[in-house]
Each structure stands twice: as C-alpha cells, then as structure tokens.
Amino acid sequence: MSTPRPRPGTRRLAATAWPIAVSLAVFLVVWQLVIVVSGFPPFVLPGPLTVMERFVRAWAEGTMWPHFSTTLIEVLLGFALGSAVALVAGIGLARSRLAERLLSPYLVAAQATPVLALAPLIALWFGTGLFSKLIICTLIVFFPVAVATMVGIRSVDKRLLEMARSFRASGWQIITRIEVPAALPAILGGLRVGITLAVIGAIVGEWAGGDTGLGVLINIARASLFDTPLMFAALMTLALMGISLYLVMIAIERRLVGER
C-alpha cells in the first residue's frame, strides 16, 4: 500500500511553522547568551525561563486577565471605530479631488504629530476612561486605512466604471458593487496595518491615564513593584495579542480575496 501524501494545507502549515520555530529558538538562545556574557542581574534583564515562569504565574493568579481584557476591548472597539471612519473618508477622498485637496494637509499633519504627544491632551479633554482610548486608537488607525482605501478605489479599472454607468447604476451601487469589491485587497492590507497600530494606540492611551490595562500593568511593574519579569510577561502578552489579531486579519483576507 502506498503511503498517503500529506495534504497541501498541511505542507503549507509545516513550511510556515518551522522557520518561525527556528527563529524563536535562536532568539531565546541569544537572549540567554546575552545574560550569561553580560552578567545582568534579573531585575535588569531576566532570563527567558524566569519570564515564562512569571507569565504563567501572573495568569494563574489572575493578575493578567483584567488588564488583558481591558486592553483587548480598547483595541477592538478603537480599531472598529477608526476603520469605519477611515473607510468612509477614504471613499470620499478617492471620489472627490476637491475633498482631497482640502483635507489632505490636515490628515498629513495629524499623522505627522506623534500620538504620544497628543495623548495627554486627549486625556485632559475627555478624561481617562474608555472614550479617550477610543479617540487615540481611532487617530492612529485612521490614516493607513484611509490611504489604503483611497488608493484601492482609484486603482479600480475605469472600464468597469464606464460599463456600470452605461447600465445606469447609481452612485451607491457603483461604490458597493464595483469600487469596494475591486479595492478590497488594498483595503484589507490597510486593515492589517491598522489592527497592529490599534494595539499601540491602546497602550499609549493607558500610559496617558487609566486604572487597568496592559500599559498600566507595565508601568506598575516597572515603577511600583520593581518586578521586571512581570513587565516582560505583560510585554509578551501584548505581543501575543498583536500577533493573534494580525493572523485573524490575514485569515479574513484569505477568506475574502484568496491567498496572495
């Protein structure tokens, strides 16, 4: 009997997984070597085993969950709000040269201003609750998604638009049935960038003021508890959150437009 061949999906998963596993192993070895060679004490640079042990303990004791859930809610809501506003603005900018000329300078200026500098003002004006975090996430997500949407809409084949107009399609039908579907790869690419930026926006908002969240936990571990392994554990949780959300966006993209 012939040995069954592995499925293409299994081969693709294995081809993707082994470079990640090798690079992770190399990173951990280099990390441990740096500690051995430099002689840094654990409160300056803890080892990977120490961080992993503190990571597991923080989740087991319930320390991590309330901060994780707060940050996750901020990221998801901020990303949804920022993406929705950016999609509408991107479509408007793509369809109106006048709107682009009028609004582009302000959009570029807002993007060029570091959100870390705006966060204290936003916290002062709107408080340190969820609303200010959503504003910060919206600001940081808006620009890449809006630009990707605008570029995608403008790259739609003009012949498709002419054909739609010849069939007397309304402006709404052209947007929803031709422009947005044709621009979907570009839009999803912008959303991939936006979901990772939303994580940064939530942390910046928590640093500007807040009671819970991974950004707050990092500050507490660094400044109050002097618990460097806990700070690294919070950073690890934050990195895993960002990677997971990015992979979800990739899965959605492959579901909608196929693998590219």
N, C-alpha and C positions, 0 to 999 in steps of 0.2 A: 504493500500500500504506500502511496506517495504521501509525504508529509504535507499537511495543509499549509499553504502560504499565508503569511500574515497579511491582514487587511491593509489597504493603503493608508487608512486613518491611523492604524497602529504604528505603521512605519513612520509616518509623518510626525506622530507624537514622540516616538523614540528619537528621531532625528533632531527634534527641537529640545527634548529634555536633557540629552546627555551633554551638550555644550553648557547648558545652564548649571547642571550638577558639577561639571568640571570647574567652571569659573567660580562657583560658590566655594568649592573645596580649596581652590587656590587662594581665594580671598581670605578664608578662615586661617589657612596656614600662614599667609603673610602677616595677618593680624597678630597671631600668636608669636611669630618671629620678631615682630617689632617690639612686643612686650619683653621678650626674653633678651633681646640685644640692648634695648634702651634702659631696661630696668625700671620702667614707670610703675609706681605703686597703683593698687586697684582703684583708689579714689581719683586718680588722674586718668588712667586708661585700663579699665577692667578687661579681662580675657574673655574670649567667646563663650567658654563654659560658664563663667561667672554670670555673664549677661543672660545666657539661656536659662540658667537656674533662677535668676531673678525674674525673668519674663514669665516662666511657668508659675512661680510663687505669687507674682502680682495678679495673675488671672485666677489662680486657685483661691486666693484670699479675698477676691472681689474688688481689689484696688483698681484694676484696669478698666473693668466693664463700664462704670458710669461715665468715665472720661471718654472712652472709645465711642459709646453710643451717642454722647453729646456731639462729638466731632463729626461722626458719620451723618447725623441728622443735618447738621450745618452744611456739610459738603453736598449732600444730595439735594436739599432744598435750594441752596445757593446755585448749584450747577443747573438745576431745572429752571430757576428764575432767570439766571444770566443767559442761558441758552435760548430761552423763549424770546427774550427781548432782543438778543443778538440776531436770531433768525429773521424776525420782523424787520429790524433795522437793516440787515444785510440785503434782504429782498428790496427794500425801499431804495437803498443806495445803488443797487445794481440797475434798477429800472429808471432812476432819475439822476441825470448828470448834475442838475441843479442842486439836489439834496447832497450829492457827494461833495460838490464844491463848497457848500455852506457848512456842512458838518464835519468833513474830514479833518480840518485843522484842530477842532476841539477833541475829536476822537484820538488823534495822534498825541495831542498834549496830555490828555488823560492817561494814555498808555505810557507815555514817557515819564510821568510823575510816579515815583515808587509808591506802591500801595502801602508800604511800611510807614511812609511819611504821612499818608492820608489817614491811616487807621486811628491815631489818637484824636484827630479832629472828628472823625465819624463817631467814635465812642463818646466824645464830648457832646455832640449834637443830638445823637439818637440813643444814648445810653449804652450800657454794656451787655444788653440782652441779646436775644436771638436776632432781632431785626437788624442791628448794626453788623452782625456777622454775615447776614444775607446780603447786605449792601456791599460789603467788602468782597465777598465771593462773586457777586454779580459784576462788579467793576473789573475784577481780574479775569473772569471768564469771557466777558463781553467781546473784547477786541479780536482775539483769534477766531472765534466762531463767526463774528460778523464779517470779518475779512474773507474767511473761507467761503461763507455763503455768497458774498458779493462776487468773488472770483468764479465760483462754480456757476452761478446764474449767468454771468456774462460769457462763459465759455460754451453755453448751450448752442447747438448748431442752428444758425439763422434760418436754414431751410425748414427745420421743424416748426419754427415760429411762423414763418410765412404760410406753411401748409395749414397750421391751426387757424390763422386769421382768414385764410381762404374758405374755411368751413364755418366762419362766423363764430369762432369760440370767444367767449367773454374773457375779460382780463383775469378774473378769478380762475377760470378753467385753464387758461394758459399757465398760470402760476402753479396750480395744484397738480395738473396732469402732464405738464411738459417740463417746465423750468425746474421745479423742485426735484422730481424724479431723476432728471438728467444731471442735476448738480449734486445728487445725493453722495457720491464718493467724496467730493470735496467737502461737503458739509460734515460728513461723518469724520473726516480727517481733522477738521477743526474741533469737533466734539471730543475726539481723543485727546487733543491738547488741553481742551477746556476742563476735562474731568480731573486731570492731574493738577492744573492750576487752582481748581476749586479747593483741593486739599491744602495748598499753600495759603489760599485766602482765609480758610477757616482757622488755621494756626495763627496767622497774623492777627486776625480778629480776637482770638483768645489771648494773645500776648498784650493787646491793647486794653483788655479788661474782660473779666469773666470769672465765674466761680468753678466751673468744671470744663473739661475738655483736655485733649492730649497736650495742647500747648500750655495749659495751666499746670498739668502734671509735670511737664518738663521743667517749668520754672520752679515748682515746689521742690522737685527732686534736686535741682541744681542749687537753689538759693537757701532753702529752709532745711531740708533733710540731709543735705550733703550726701545724697545717695546716688552716686554716679551710675552704678549698674541699673537702677530704676530708670534713670534718664535714658540710658541706652535701650532699655526694654521698651520705653514709650516711643523712642525713635524707630525701633524695629516694628512695633505695632503700626506706627504711622506709615512706614514704608510698605508693609504688607497690605494696608488699606489702599494705598495708591496703586500698587501693582494689581490688586484684585479688581479695582474699579476700571483700570485700564484694560485688563483682559476681558472684562464684561463688555466694554465698548467694542473691542475687537470682535468678540463673538456676535454682537448685534450687527456690526458692519458686514461680517461674512454672511450672516443670515439674510441681510437685505440686498447686498450688492455682489456677494460672492467673494472668493479669495482673490486678492490682487498681488 
